[in-house]
Amino acid sequence: MADRYYAVAPEPISSISPPVSEYSSVPIVRVRLSDIIPYEGAPCEAYVKAVESLSGSLMRHNAVFIELDTEDSTMMRCALESARMYFKARTQCSGVGSSSDTWRKSSGGVYTYRAGRALEDGDLSPPCMSEAFKCLGKAARAALYAVARHLRLHSNVFNHLLDDSPLPLNEVSSSVLIATFSQNSLSNGKVVVGGGKAGNSEVEKGLLALIASDNPGIQVCDPNGRWYLADGASGPGDLLLITGRALSQATAGLRPAASYRIVVDSLVSLRFKLMPQSHAILDCSPIAAAGHVIPQSFVPTTVSQFMDDLSAEEDTIFNRHDNYEAHRNFIREPSLRSLLSDSTSGAFLEDAVVVSCGHSFGGDMLKKVIEMARCSQCNSEIEPGVLIPNYAMRAAAVAVKNEDGRRLFHNAVLRKRRKEMAEQMDAPKRLNKEDRELTGDGDALRRSKGVLSPFAVNERVMIKGNRRTPDKLVGKEAVIKSQCLNGWYLLKILESGESVRLQYRSLWKASGSEEGGRSQSSPLIQSGG
């Protein structure tokens, strides 16, 4: 097993990067994907060693290599080559030119693929994107499980943040696969990425990212702030793994996010971003339950709110002249939840009071302030007997607490709906079987649990409507023309002859429709024969 994990020393690109002396020789561990795939039962020695090697490299270098097997490695090479041909063909179609020199001087391009999203007519898509998405998704989930195990958590502790696997019908994945052709240049000896500012870098926003490239040229910033060439000794089946801001929030900062940048003049890369669902909750309670210390700033928040805050942070940083000071000022600004929470216990300040110096406290911190008779913020002496209830802060704390509760409930409801949709994937077969079993007591059978086809073809119904039914259709009499999936019917309005599509919940059986339906169904069968 010792030969499965070995260090490689990436070399800096001296032709386009700053002097070689600015970069140190950094070993990055290579871990086989087959060794970190989770399984039932007690972990074997190979799995434990792989988890420790992966987490150790992330802690020391903010990066690690995931080595694919032969089949997946071949598929990834095909995906990279198809992406290169895609960008070349798109450049030629745009009239830039067909020569390689002209193509290399172009501004590059980006293609985004999401599982479950239908391609529009005329879209030009690189081949192998679906297979690459599945392969990278499997590797990303395995790496996420390994990070959880290293933190003494259950492997599936982050599953509530991820899409269901397999993806439900008609649902688009939150994760994304980005094929990129990067064009870089030199300006006064400094690396200029994509025509932007010198030394421009990117911090992954999602849980983690896996990067495959056709040439070495990706630098990563280690925990000490030093940049190094991470994929200098990468093989054809290696994926560069870096962690993101969402995982840092979910682990209370125990697994920090990494910064990276591209430093070559021509590179085609496939970058898989494992993203959490927008309605999920980033909560550090499992980290606290495992015995880790949770800083005050890590409070539960929705993924959508977290991503909005990151976007606001980027706007604050890059829209000001002094980027460094803007970043420091943004980090110092406390969040609303931190202001309304006890700094000691993290509980909401539903019992907030104002002490004699004007500051407000509640919970365990209030007890400490009273015991010391001194304010913990301004260090001034206070009168323990003079405590005025802060009703505004109490109301705000209750409101934020209730909002978090509603978001958690909404998250549970959405997951329940997703599960119901998955269970209905086999509904057409079940409905066809039940329709064949309908006899004289068919009405009773249709009303049984789980049946979504209470009406028959050519049966007359009344439209009772719901919130989404147009008002002009409510109360109209119609006849069933055909049955669709999941309890939907194609109807013909008798008054106007208009055809509409409604669900069975919007319909009532018209009086005397059974006899009418039977009398009308016979000629239809005869004519069909």
C-alpha positions in Angstrom: 0.0 0.0 0.0 3.0 2.3 0.5 3.3 2.9 -3.2 -0.2 4.4 -3.5 0.6 7.7 -1.9 3.7 9.5 -2.9 4.8 13.2 -3.1 5.5 15.0 -6.3 7.5 18.3 -6.4 5.9 20.8 -8.9 8.3 23.1 -10.7 7.5 26.7 -11.3 7.1 28.0 -14.9 10.1 30.3 -15.2 9.2 31.5 -18.7 6.1 33.3 -17.6 6.1 33.5 -13.9 8.1 35.6 -11.4 11.6 34.4 -10.5 12.0 30.7 -9.6 13.4 31.7 -6.2 10.0 33.0 -5.1 8.5 29.5 -5.3 9.4 26.6 -3.0 9.3 23.0 -4.0 6.0 21.8 -2.6 5.0 18.1 -2.4 1.4 17.3 -3.2 0.0 13.9 -2.3 -1.7 11.7 -5.0 -4.6 9.6 -3.7 -6.3 6.9 -5.7 -10.1 7.5 -6.2 -10.7 3.8 -5.6 -9.2 4.0 -2.1 -11.6 6.8 -0.9 -14.8 5.5 -2.3 -17.1 5.0 0.8 -18.5 1.6 1.6 -20.5 -0.2 4.3 -18.7 -1.6 7.4 -15.6 -0.8 9.2 -12.9 1.1 7.3 -9.9 -0.9 6.0 -6.3 0.2 6.3 -6.2 1.5 2.7 -9.2 3.7 3.3 -7.9 5.2 6.6 -4.5 5.9 5.0 -6.1 7.5 2.0 -8.3 9.8 4.1 -5.4 10.9 6.2 -3.2 11.5 3.2 -5.9 13.6 1.4 -6.7 15.7 4.5 -3.0 16.2 5.3 -2.2 17.5 1.8 -5.2 19.9 2.0 -4.1 21.2 5.4 -0.5 21.7 4.3 -0.9 22.8 0.6 -4.6 23.5 0.1 -4.6 21.0 -2.8 -4.4 17.2 -3.5 -4.3 15.0 -6.5 -7.1 12.5 -7.1 -5.9 9.7 -9.4 -8.5 8.1 -11.6 -8.5 4.5 -12.8 -7.6 3.7 -16.4 -11.1 3.8 -17.8 -12.1 7.2 -16.2 -8.6 8.6 -17.2 -9.2 7.7 -20.8 -12.6 9.3 -20.7 -11.3 12.5 -19.2 -8.6 12.8 -21.9 -11.4 12.4 -24.5 -13.4 15.1 -22.8 -10.4 17.5 -22.8 -9.7 16.9 -26.4 -13.4 17.4 -27.4 -13.4 20.7 -25.4 -10.3 21.9 -27.3 -11.9 21.0 -30.7 -15.1 22.7 -29.6 -13.4 26.0 -28.8 -11.4 25.7 -32.0 -14.6 25.1 -34.1 -16.4 27.9 -32.4 -13.6 30.3 -33.2 -13.6 29.2 -36.8 -17.3 29.7 -37.1 -17.1 33.2 -35.7 -14.7 34.1 -38.5 -11.6 34.6 -36.4 -9.6 32.2 -38.5 -8.7 28.5 -38.7 -4.9 28.7 -38.1 -3.6 27.7 -34.7 -1.7 31.0 -34.2 -4.9 33.0 -34.8 -6.8 30.7 -32.5 -4.2 31.0 -29.7 -4.4 34.8 -29.9 -8.2 34.8 -29.4 -9.7 35.8 -26.1 -10.6 32.2 -25.1 -14.0 30.9 -24.2 -16.2 29.1 -21.7 -18.8 26.4 -22.0 -21.0 25.4 -19.0 -22.7 22.1 -18.6 -25.3 21.1 -16.0 -26.9 17.7 -15.7 -30.6 17.8 -16.3 -30.6 21.0 -18.4 -32.0 20.5 -21.9 -30.0 21.9 -24.7 -31.7 24.5 -26.9 -32.1 23.9 -30.6 -28.9 24.7 -32.5 -26.6 24.6 -29.4 -23.1 23.3 -30.2 -21.9 21.1 -27.3 -18.6 19.3 -26.8 -19.0 15.5 -26.7 -18.3 13.5 -23.5 -19.6 16.3 -21.2 -22.3 14.1 -19.7 -19.8 11.3 -19.0 -17.2 13.7 -17.6 -19.9 15.2 -15.3 -20.7 11.8 -13.8 -17.1 10.9 -13.3 -16.1 14.1 -11.7 -19.3 14.1 -9.6 -18.4 10.7 -8.2 -14.9 11.8 -7.4 -16.1 15.0 -5.8 -18.6 13.2 -3.5 -15.9 10.7 -2.5 -13.5 13.5 -1.6 -16.2 15.3 0.4 -17.0 12.1 2.3 -13.2 11.7 3.1 -13.1 15.3 4.5 -16.1 14.5 6.7 -14.5 11.3 8.0 -11.3 13.1 8.9 -13.3 15.6 11.0 -14.8 12.7 12.9 -18.2 13.1 11.2 -20.4 10.7 9.4 -19.5 10.3 5.8 -22.9 11.5 4.7 -23.1 14.5 7.0 -23.1 16.9 4.0 -25.6 14.9 1.9 -28.4 17.3 2.8 -26.5 20.0 0.9 -26.2 18.0 -2.3 -28.5 17.0 -5.1 -30.2 13.7 -5.0 -28.4 10.9 -6.8 -29.7 10.0 -9.2 -31.1 13.4 -10.1 -34.9 13.5 -10.1 -36.8 13.9 -13.3 -37.0 17.4 -14.8 -34.6 18.8 -12.2 -31.3 20.6 -13.0 -28.2 19.9 -11.0 -26.8 22.6 -8.7 -23.3 21.5 -9.5 -21.7 22.6 -12.8 -19.0 21.5 -15.2 -17.1 24.4 -16.8 -14.9 23.8 -19.9 -12.5 26.7 -20.3 -10.0 27.8 -22.8 -7.7 30.4 -21.1 -5.5 33.0 -22.8 -2.8 34.6 -20.7 -0.1 37.0 -21.4 2.9 38.8 -19.8 3.1 42.4 -18.7 6.4 43.6 -17.1 7.3 40.1 -16.0 4.0 39.6 -14.1 1.4 37.0 -14.9 -1.8 38.5 -16.4 -4.7 36.1 -16.3 -7.3 36.5 -19.0 -6.4 40.1 -19.7 -7.2 41.1 -16.1 -5.1 42.4 -13.3 -1.6 41.0 -12.6 -1.7 38.2 -10.2 -5.5 37.9 -10.5 -6.8 34.8 -8.6 -10.1 33.0 -7.9 -11.4 31.5 -4.7 -13.8 28.6 -5.1 -17.3 29.4 -3.8 -18.8 26.0 -3.7 -18.0 23.0 -1.6 -15.0 21.9 -3.6 -13.7 21.9 -7.2 -11.9 19.3 -9.3 -9.7 20.5 -12.2 -8.4 18.6 -15.1 -6.2 20.3 -17.7 -4.3 19.4 -20.9 -1.1 21.2 -19.7 0.4 22.2 -16.4 -0.3 25.8 -15.5 -2.4 26.1 -12.3 -1.0 27.8 -9.3 -2.5 27.4 -5.8 -1.9 29.6 -2.7 -0.8 27.5 0.3 -1.9 28.4 3.9 1.2 30.5 4.3 0.3 32.8 1.4 2.9 31.4 -1.0 2.0 30.6 -4.6 3.3 27.4 -6.2 2.6 25.4 -9.4 0.3 22.7 -8.2 0.0 20.5 -11.3 3.6 20.6 -12.5 3.9 16.8 -12.2 0.3 15.8 -12.8 -0.4 12.8 -14.9 -3.1 12.3 -17.6 -5.5 10.7 -15.0 -5.0 13.2 -12.2 -7.6 15.7 -10.9 -6.5 18.7 -8.8 -8.8 19.0 -5.8 -9.3 22.3 -4.0 -11.9 23.2 -1.4 -14.3 26.2 -1.4 -16.0 28.8 0.7 -19.2 26.8 1.2 -17.3 23.9 2.7 -15.4 26.3 4.9 -18.7 27.7 6.2 -20.1 24.2 6.8 -17.0 23.1 8.7 -16.7 26.3 10.8 -13.4 27.1 9.1 -11.7 23.8 9.9 -11.4 23.3 6.1 -10.5 26.7 4.7 -11.1 27.7 1.1 -8.2 27.8 -1.4 -7.2 30.4 -4.0 -5.9 29.4 -7.5 -5.0 31.0 -10.8 -3.9 30.0 -14.3 -0.4 31.0 -15.5 0.1 29.6 -19.0 -0.6 31.2 -22.3 -2.9 28.4 -23.6 -4.7 25.9 -21.5 -7.9 23.9 -21.9 -9.4 22.8 -18.6 -12.4 21.0 -17.2 -13.5 22.4 -13.8 -16.2 20.6 -11.8 -17.7 22.7 -9.1 -19.6 20.7 -6.4 -22.2 23.2 -5.4 -24.8 23.0 -2.6 -28.5 23.4 -3.3 -29.6 27.0 -3.0 -32.4 26.2 -0.5 -30.1 24.1 1.8 -28.9 25.3 5.2 -25.2 25.7 6.0 -25.2 24.7 9.7 -22.1 23.9 11.8 -24.0 21.9 14.5 -22.6 18.6 13.4 -19.1 20.1 13.8 -20.0 21.2 17.3 -21.4 17.8 18.1 -18.1 16.2 17.1 -16.3 18.3 19.8 -14.9 21.0 17.6 -14.9 24.7 18.7 -17.2 26.8 16.7 -16.3 30.5 16.3 -19.1 33.0 16.9 -19.2 34.2 13.2 -20.3 30.8 11.9 -24.1 30.9 12.3 -26.7 28.9 10.3 -27.5 30.5 7.0 -29.1 29.5 3.7 -26.9 28.8 0.7 -28.7 31.4 -1.3 -28.0 34.1 1.3 -24.4 32.9 1.7 -23.8 33.2 -2.0 -25.3 36.6 -2.1 -23.0 37.7 0.7 -20.0 36.4 -1.3 -21.1 38.4 -4.3 -21.5 41.5 -2.2 -18.0 40.9 -0.8 -16.5 40.7 -4.3 -18.3 43.9 -5.3 -17.0 45.6 -2.2 -13.4 44.5 -2.8 -13.1 45.1 -6.6 -15.2 48.3 -6.8 -12.8 50.3 -4.5 -9.3 51.6 -5.2 -7.8 50.1 -2.0 -8.7 46.5 -2.4 -6.8 45.3 0.6 -8.4 47.8 3.0 -11.8 47.2 1.5 -11.4 43.5 2.1 -10.3 44.1 5.7 -13.2 46.4 6.4 -15.7 43.9 4.9 -14.4 41.1 7.0 -14.7 43.2 10.2 -18.4 44.0 9.6 -20.4 41.6 11.8 -23.4 39.8 10.4 -27.0 40.5 11.7 -27.2 37.0 13.3 -23.9 37.6 15.2 -25.2 40.9 16.5 -28.4 39.2 17.7 -26.6 36.2 19.2 -24.9 35.6 22.5 -21.1 35.6 21.9 -20.7 32.8 24.5 -23.5 30.3 23.8 -24.6 31.4 20.3 -28.2 31.6 21.4 -30.4 34.4 20.1 -30.8 37.4 22.5 -34.4 36.9 23.3 -33.7 38.2 26.9 -31.5 41.2 25.9 -31.1 44.0 28.4 -29.3 47.3 28.3 -26.7 47.9 31.0 -25.8 51.3 32.5 -23.1 52.0 29.9 -25.5 51.6 27.0 -24.4 48.2 25.6 -26.8 45.2 25.4 -26.3 41.7 26.6 -28.2 38.5 27.1 -27.8 34.8 27.9 -24.5 33.6 29.4 -22.6 36.8 28.6 -25.1 38.8 30.7 -24.4 36.6 33.7 -20.6 37.2 33.3 -21.1 41.0 32.9 -23.2 41.1 36.1 -20.7 39.0 38.0 -17.7 41.2 37.0 -19.8 44.4 37.3 -17.9 45.6 34.2 -18.9 45.8 30.5 -17.0 43.3 28.3 -17.1 45.7 25.3 -16.1 49.1 26.7 -14.6 47.9 30.0 -16.6 50.5 32.0 -18.1 49.8 35.4 -21.8 49.1 35.4 -24.5 49.0 38.0 -25.8 45.4 38.2 -29.1 46.5 39.6 -29.9 48.8 36.6 -31.0 46.6 33.8 -33.4 47.9 31.2 -35.1 45.4 28.8 -34.1 46.0 25.2 -37.4 45.2 23.5 -36.2 46.1 20.0 -33.3 43.7 20.1 -35.5 41.0 21.6 -38.0 41.4 18.8 -35.3 41.4 16.1 -33.8 38.2 17.6 -37.1 36.5 17.6 -37.8 37.5 14.0 -34.5 36.2 12.8 -34.9 33.0 14.8 -38.4 32.4 13.3 -37.0 33.2 9.8 -34.4 30.5 10.2 -37.1 28.1 11.4 -39.2 28.8 8.3 -36.2 28.2 6.1 -35.5 24.9 7.7 -39.1 23.9 7.3 -39.1 25.0 3.7 -36.0 22.9 3.1 -37.7 19.8 4.6 -40.8 20.3 2.5 -38.8 20.6 -0.7 -36.9 17.5 0.1 -40.2 15.7 0.7 -41.5 16.9 -2.7 -38.3 15.7 -4.4 -38.8 12.3 -2.8 -42.4 12.1 -4.0 -41.4 13.0 -7.5 -38.8 10.2 -7.5 -41.5 7.8 -6.3 -43.8 8.9 -9.2 -41.2 8.0 -11.9 -42.8 4.6 -12.2 -46.4 6.0 -11.9 -47.3 5.5 -15.7 -46.8 1.7 -15.4 -48.9 1.5 -12.2 -51.6 3.7 -13.7 -51.8 1.6 -16.9 -52.2 -1.6 -14.7 -54.9 0.0 -12.6 -56.8 1.2 -15.7 -56.8 -2.4 -17.1 -58.3 -3.7 -13.8 -61.2 -1.2 -13.8 -64.6 -3.0 -13.8 -68.1 -2.2 -12.6 -66.8 -0.9 -9.3 -64.2 1.2 -11.1 -65.3 4.4 -9.3 -64.4 2.9 -5.9 -61.1 1.7 -7.3 -60.2 5.1 -8.7 -60.8 6.7 -5.4 -58.4 4.3 -3.7 -55.0 5.6 -2.3 -52.4 6.5 -4.8 -54.6 6.4 -8.0 -54.1 9.6 -10.1 -56.6 8.7 -12.9 -60.1 9.1 -11.5 -61.6 9.9 -14.9 -62.0 8.0 -18.1 -61.6 9.1 -21.7 -64.7 10.7 -23.2 -66.1 11.3 -19.7 -67.8 14.6 -19.0 -66.5 16.7 -16.2 -66.9 20.1 -14.6 -63.9 22.4 -14.0 -63.8 23.5 -10.4 -60.4 25.0 -10.7 -57.6 26.0 -8.3 -55.2 28.9 -7.9 -53.5 28.3 -11.2 -56.7 27.7 -13.3 -57.8 30.7 -15.4 -61.1 32.2 -14.2 -62.7 31.9 -17.6 -62.5 28.1 -17.4 -64.0 27.7 -13.9 -67.5 26.3 -14.0 -67.3 25.1 -17.6 -68.3 21.7 -18.7 -65.7 19.7 -20.7 -65.1 16.2 -22.0 -61.9 14.1 -21.4 -60.0 13.7 -24.7 -56.9 11.9 -23.5 -55.0 11.0 -20.3 -51.5 12.3 -19.6 -48.9 11.5 -17.0 -49.2 12.2 -13.2 -52.9 12.8 -13.2 -53.1 15.3 -16.0 -55.9 15.3 -18.7 -56.4 16.9 -22.1 -59.9 18.4 -22.1 -62.2 19.9 -24.7 -64.5 22.7 -23.5 -68.0 21.9 -24.7 -69.1 25.5 -25.0 -66.1 26.9 -26.9 -64.4 23.8 -28.3 -61.1 25.0 -26.7 -58.6 22.4 -25.7 -56.9 22.7 -22.3 -54.7 20.6 -20.1 -55.7 20.3 -16.4 -54.9 18.1 -13.4 -57.5 15.8 -11.9 -57.6 17.9 -8.7 -59.2 20.7 -10.8 -62.1 18.6 -12.0 -65.5 17.3 -10.8 -67.4 14.5 -12.4 -70.4 15.9 -14.2 -73.9 14.4 -13.3 -74.8 11.7 -15.8 -71.4 11.7 -17.3 -70.9 8.0 -16.7 -73.6 7.0 -19.1 -72.6 9.7 -21.5 -69.0 8.6 -21.4 -69.9 5.0 -22.1 -72.2 5.8 -24.9 -69.6 8.0 -26.5 -66.7 5.7 -26.0 -68.2 2.9 -28.1 -68.2 4.8 -31.5 -64.7 5.9 -30.7 -63.5 2.4 -30.3 -65.3 1.3 -33.5 -63.9 4.1 -35.5 -60.4 3.4 -34.2 -60.8 -0.2 -35.2 
